């Protein structure tokens, strides 16, 4: 009798487990794959970027209970900034339930994934880097180079130098050298700089640096010999601090050096200190702990012992950029939910619609805690960039301070270049351009 009771009890218990839906099946989770590089020569720059992204997702869960009740989950995959490893990470993570979008954090990986993500119908977000012509959403339905490209960056730098010289006409006969990471990333600004050179008559000198850039003596020997009026630095990771040390050693004025926004953060200058004083770089965002979003991350994440990295890194230039990137990803999900169902795990195709319909005016940014952090951004089916505003900041030996007002890239130059390059891509790939009418699905 006792054995029969045990058997019946066991059967009942098993039946109850089988009948009840699993916790995993019940969970509503939006998955954010995070491609990172925390190791190698690019790790010092890649780490704060990655930490900002993680901490923002943690804050969204802790403060808001997720995205309209949907928990944000993530998994990191280390790429080491290597294209082949980035592709491996993508292939491993792309089939996870609730996958949202991919942010490769590298131009080379972005180029390698452009056709793959299009085939898999997963958005590819590459804020401030990647293929410039992918701003044309009718030609590149799945790429989103939000907030700027290397063409917009190069355009603004020439604008700024012209202003410093007293007008574009004063650029004629000037020497401008591009010291660049010899990779797809470093080569991207060259078409724009060549176009501006034809317009204004300056001499563009191209000086490549073999990655990762720990050895630059040959490059700076060229700088010393040609004595350019300005040096544009298109570096990443250890290349940036090495360039500044070499400039100091060769006596090139740091105040005549201008870096892209990936060459203007704390890791680039902190080890050079006073030696980098006067160096300028573009910046898409502010830094510091004053913004409400940063205060919320400190309150809901770091004060609870859940921070991804050190507390004193929170609010740094690249950390804040990581926060911005992840906010845009979250807002794309939220925007998609407005159309396809609040409290719902949206598909990657629905997230694409959300990315194409972002509308972050100043009121919305203020509500999100991003007052003063970035400029408003609005995307559309045809415009996958949404904003081209950027400022210059200058290193005073101990901290960054803004030294210009906001600049906007000259669309009369940028748009024809985008159209020409996008048309060439479509022809090569035998793809057809979307029409605005088929953008709403």
C-alpha positions in Angstrom: 0.0 0.0 0.0 2.8 2.3 0.9 4.7 1.5 -2.4 1.5 2.3 -4.3 1.2 5.7 -2.6 4.7 6.5 -3.4 4.2 5.6 -7.1 1.0 7.6 -7.3 2.7 10.6 -5.7 5.7 10.4 -8.0 3.4 10.2 -11.1 1.4 13.2 -9.9 4.6 15.2 -9.3 6.0 14.4 -12.8 2.6 15.2 -14.4 2.6 18.6 -12.6 6.1 19.4 -13.9 5.2 18.4 -17.4 1.9 20.3 -17.4 3.4 23.5 -16.0 5.0 25.9 -18.5 8.7 26.3 -17.8 10.1 29.5 -16.3 12.2 30.0 -19.5 9.1 29.6 -21.7 7.2 32.1 -19.6 10.0 34.6 -19.5 9.8 37.6 -21.8 13.4 38.4 -22.8 14.8 40.7 -25.5 18.3 39.5 -26.3 21.1 41.9 -27.0 24.2 40.3 -28.4 27.3 42.3 -27.4 30.4 42.0 -29.5 33.3 43.3 -27.5 37.1 43.5 -27.3 38.5 43.7 -23.8 41.8 42.1 -24.7 44.8 43.0 -26.8 46.0 46.5 -28.1 42.4 47.8 -28.5 41.2 46.6 -25.1 41.8 49.9 -23.2 39.4 51.6 -25.6 37.0 48.8 -26.2 36.5 48.0 -22.5 34.8 51.3 -21.3 32.6 51.2 -24.5 31.5 47.7 -23.6 31.0 48.5 -19.9 28.7 51.4 -20.7 26.5 49.2 -22.9 26.2 46.5 -20.2 25.5 49.0 -17.4 22.7 50.7 -19.4 20.9 47.4 -19.9 21.3 46.5 -16.2 19.9 49.9 -15.3 16.9 49.5 -17.6 16.1 46.2 -15.8 16.7 47.5 -12.3 15.0 51.0 -12.7 12.2 50.2 -15.2 11.7 46.5 -14.9 12.9 46.1 -18.5 11.4 47.5 -21.7 7.7 47.8 -21.1 8.0 44.7 -18.9 10.3 42.7 -21.2 13.6 41.9 -19.6 16.8 42.9 -21.4 19.3 40.1 -21.5 22.7 40.0 -23.1 25.7 37.9 -23.8 29.2 39.2 -24.6 31.4 37.6 -27.3 35.1 38.6 -27.4 36.3 39.5 -30.9 39.7 41.0 -30.2 38.8 43.5 -32.9 39.5 40.7 -35.4 37.1 40.4 -38.3 37.1 36.5 -38.4 36.3 36.3 -34.7 33.6 38.9 -35.1 31.9 36.8 -37.8 32.2 33.7 -35.6 30.5 35.6 -32.7 27.7 36.7 -35.0 27.1 33.2 -36.3 27.0 31.9 -32.7 24.6 34.5 -31.3 22.3 35.3 -34.2 19.8 32.5 -33.6 19.2 33.2 -29.9 15.5 33.8 -29.2 14.6 37.4 -29.1 17.7 38.6 -30.9 17.5 42.4 -31.4 20.4 43.8 -33.5 24.2 43.6 -33.7 26.7 46.4 -33.0 30.1 45.0 -34.2 32.3 47.8 -32.7 34.7 47.5 -35.7 34.5 48.7 -39.3 36.1 45.5 -40.6 33.5 43.3 -38.9 30.8 45.6 -40.1 31.9 45.2 -43.7 32.0 41.4 -43.3 28.5 41.3 -41.8 26.7 43.7 -44.1 25.5 41.0 -46.5 25.0 38.4 -43.8 22.8 40.5 -41.7 20.8 41.5 -44.7 20.2 37.9 -45.6 19.3 37.0 -42.0 17.1 40.1 -41.6 18.9 41.4 -38.5 19.8 45.1 -38.1 23.4 46.1 -38.0 24.0 49.2 -36.0 27.4 50.9 -36.2 27.3 54.3 -34.6 30.0 56.6 -35.8 31.8 54.0 -37.9 31.4 51.5 -40.7 30.4 52.0 -44.4 29.5 55.7 -44.9 27.2 55.1 -47.9 25.0 52.8 -45.7 23.4 56.0 -44.5 21.2 55.5 -47.6 18.5 53.3 -46.1 16.9 52.6 -49.5 20.2 51.0 -50.6 21.2 49.4 -47.2 17.9 48.4 -45.5 19.7 46.7 -42.6 22.6 49.0 -41.8 22.3 51.9 -39.4 25.4 54.2 -39.1 23.7 56.4 -36.5 25.0 59.8 -35.6 27.8 60.0 -38.2 30.3 58.4 -40.4 33.9 58.9 -41.2 32.9 61.1 -44.1 30.9 63.4 -41.8 33.8 63.4 -39.3 36.4 64.4 -42.0 34.1 67.0 -43.4 33.7 68.7 -40.0 37.4 68.6 -39.3 38.1 70.5 -42.6 35.3 73.0 -41.7 37.0 73.5 -38.3 40.5 74.0 -39.8 39.1 76.4 -42.4 37.4 78.4 -39.6 40.7 78.5 -37.7 42.5 79.7 -40.8 39.9 82.4 -41.5 38.0 80.8 -44.4 38.1 78.0 -46.9 40.0 80.1 -49.3 42.9 80.2 -46.8 43.3 76.4 -47.2 44.8 76.7 -50.7 48.4 75.5 -50.6 48.2 74.2 -47.1 49.5 70.7 -46.2 47.1 68.4 -44.3 48.4 65.0 -43.4 46.2 62.0 -42.5 48.0 59.6 -40.2 45.8 56.6 -40.3 45.3 53.1 -39.1 46.0 51.1 -42.2 42.7 49.2 -42.2 39.2 49.7 -43.7 38.6 52.0 -40.7 41.5 54.3 -41.3 40.9 54.5 -45.1 37.3 55.5 -44.9 37.8 59.3 -44.6 40.1 59.5 -47.7 37.4 59.9 -50.4 35.9 62.9 -48.5 39.3 64.5 -47.8 40.2 64.1 -51.5 36.9 65.8 -52.5 37.5 68.7 -50.2 41.1 68.9 -51.5 39.8 69.4 -55.0 37.5 72.1 -53.8 39.9 74.1 -51.6 43.3 73.4 -53.0 45.1 71.9 -50.0 47.7 69.2 -50.4 46.5 65.9 -48.8 49.3 63.7 -47.6 48.5 60.1 -46.7 50.6 58.4 -44.0 49.5 54.9 -43.1 50.4 53.2 -39.8 50.6 49.4 -39.7 48.1 48.1 -37.0 48.0 48.0 -34.1 50.3 51.1 -34.3 52.8 50.5 -31.6 55.6 51.3 -34.1 55.2 54.7 -35.8 58.7 56.1 -36.2 58.6 55.9 -40.0 55.3 57.7 -40.1 56.5 60.5 -37.9 59.7 60.8 -39.8 57.5 61.6 -42.8 55.6 64.2 -40.7 58.9 65.8 -39.6 60.2 65.9 -43.2 57.0 67.3 -44.9 56.0 69.5 -42.0 52.3 69.6 -42.7 50.2 72.5 -41.4 47.8 70.1 -39.7 47.8 66.4 -38.9 44.5 64.4 -38.8 44.8 61.3 -36.6 42.6 58.3 -37.5 43.8 55.9 -34.9 42.4 53.4 -32.4 43.7 51.8 -29.2 47.4 52.0 -28.5 48.0 53.8 -31.8 46.6 57.1 -30.5 48.8 57.5 -27.4 51.8 56.3 -29.4 51.1 58.9 -32.1 50.9 61.7 -29.4 54.2 60.5 -27.9 55.9 60.5 -31.3 54.5 63.9 -32.1 56.0 65.1 -28.8 59.3 63.5 -29.6 59.5 65.0 -33.1 58.3 68.4 -31.9 55.1 68.5 -33.9 52.7 70.9 -32.2 49.8 69.0 -30.6 47.5 72.0 -31.0 47.7 71.3 -34.8 46.6 67.7 -34.4 43.0 66.7 -34.8 41.7 63.3 -34.1 38.5 61.5 -35.1 36.0 60.7 -32.3 37.7 57.3 -31.8 41.0 59.1 -31.0 39.7 61.5 -28.4 39.0 59.7 -25.2 40.8 59.3 -21.8 42.8 56.1 -22.7 44.3 58.1 -25.6 45.8 60.8 -23.5 46.0 59.8 -19.9 49.5 58.2 -20.2 50.8 61.1 -22.2 49.4 63.7 -19.8 51.1 67.1 -20.3 52.7 65.8 -23.5 49.3 65.7 -25.2 48.3 69.3 -24.1 46.6 71.2 -26.9 45.6 68.0 -28.8 42.1 68.2 -30.3 39.6 65.6 -31.3 36.0 65.3 -32.3 33.4 64.2 -29.8 29.8 63.0 -30.5 28.8 63.2 -26.8 29.6 64.8 -23.5 31.4 63.1 -20.6 31.1 63.4 -16.8 28.7 62.1 -14.2 26.3 65.0 -14.2 23.7 63.7 -16.6 20.7 62.0 -15.1 21.2 58.8 -17.0 24.7 58.5 -15.5 23.4 59.3 -12.1 20.8 56.5 -12.5 23.4 54.0 -13.6 25.4 54.9 -10.4 22.3 54.6 -8.3 20.7 51.5 -9.7 23.8 49.5 -10.8 27.0 50.6 -9.2 25.6 51.4 -5.7 24.1 47.9 -5.7 27.5 46.4 -6.5 26.4 45.4 -10.0 28.7 47.6 -12.1 30.5 46.0 -15.0 33.7 48.0 -14.5 35.3 50.4 -12.1 33.0 53.2 -10.7 35.5 55.9 -11.6 35.2 55.0 -15.3 31.4 55.8 -15.4 30.8 58.9 -17.4 34.1 58.8 -19.3 34.0 59.6 -23.0 33.8 56.1 -24.4 31.7 54.7 -21.5 29.1 57.4 -22.2 29.2 56.5 -25.9 28.5 52.9 -25.0 25.5 54.1 -23.0 24.2 56.1 -26.0 24.5 53.1 -28.3 22.6 50.9 -26.0 20.0 53.5 -25.3 19.4 53.8 -29.1 19.0 50.0 -29.3 16.6 49.9 -26.4 14.6 52.8 -27.9 14.4 51.0 -31.2 12.8 48.1 -29.3 10.4 50.4 -27.5 9.5 52.1 -30.8 8.8 48.7 -32.4 6.6 47.8 -29.4 4.5 50.9 -30.0 3.5 49.5 -33.3 3.7 45.7 -32.8 2.6 45.4 -29.2 3.7 46.9 -25.9 5.1 44.3 -23.5 6.0 42.1 -26.4 9.4 40.5 -27.4 9.8 42.1 -30.9 11.6 40.4 -33.8 14.7 41.6 -35.4 12.6 42.7 -38.4 10.3 44.7 -36.2 13.4 46.3 -34.5 14.5 47.4 -38.0 11.2 49.3 -38.3 11.9 50.8 -34.9 15.4 51.9 -36.0 13.9 53.5 -39.1 11.3 55.4 -37.0 13.4 56.8 -34.1 12.3 60.2 -33.1 14.4 61.5 -30.2 13.7 65.2 -29.9 15.1 67.3 -27.0 12.0 66.6 -24.8 12.4 62.9 -25.3 16.2 63.0 -24.6 15.5 65.0 -21.5 13.0 62.4 -20.3 15.5 59.6 -20.9 18.1 61.4 -18.8 20.3 62.4 -21.8 19.9 66.2 -21.5 23.1 67.8 -22.8 24.6 64.4 -23.7 23.9 64.4 -27.4 21.9 66.2 -30.1 18.4 65.1 -31.1 18.2 62.3 -33.6 15.5 61.4 -36.1 15.7 58.6 -38.6 13.6 57.5 -41.6 13.4 54.8 -44.2 15.8 56.7 -46.4 18.0 58.2 -43.7 19.7 55.6 -41.5 22.1 58.1 -39.9 19.7 60.6 -38.4 22.2 63.1 -37.2 25.7 64.5 -38.2 26.3 66.9 -35.4 29.7 66.9 -33.6 32.0 69.2 -31.6 35.7 69.5 -31.0 37.2 69.1 -27.6 40.8 69.8 -26.5 43.0 68.1 -23.9 44.5 70.6 -21.4 46.9 68.2 -19.8 44.5 66.7 -17.3 41.0 66.8 -18.8 39.0 67.3 -22.0 37.1 70.5 -22.5 34.9 71.5 -25.5 36.6 74.1 -27.7 34.0 74.6 -30.4 30.3 74.9 -30.9 28.4 72.1 -32.7 29.2 71.5 -36.4 27.0 69.7 -38.9 28.5 68.0 -41.9 27.9 69.7 -45.3 25.1 67.6 -46.9 25.7 69.2 -50.3 29.0 67.4 -50.4 28.1 64.2 -48.4 24.8 63.3 -50.0 26.1 63.0 -53.6 29.0 60.9 -52.4 26.6 58.6 -50.5 24.4 58.3 -53.6 27.3 57.5 -55.9 28.8 54.9 -53.6 25.5 53.3 -52.8 24.6 53.0 -56.4 27.9 51.4 -57.1 27.3 48.9 -54.3 23.8 48.0 -55.6 25.2 47.4 -59.1 28.1 45.2 -57.8 25.7 43.2 -55.6 22.9 43.2 -58.2 20.6 44.5 -55.6 17.7 46.9 -56.1 16.9 50.1 -54.3 13.9 50.1 -52.0 11.1 52.6 -52.5 9.7 54.6 -49.6 6.4 52.8 -50.2 7.8 49.4 -49.2 9.5 50.7 -46.0 6.5 50.4 -43.7 6.4 46.7 -43.3 
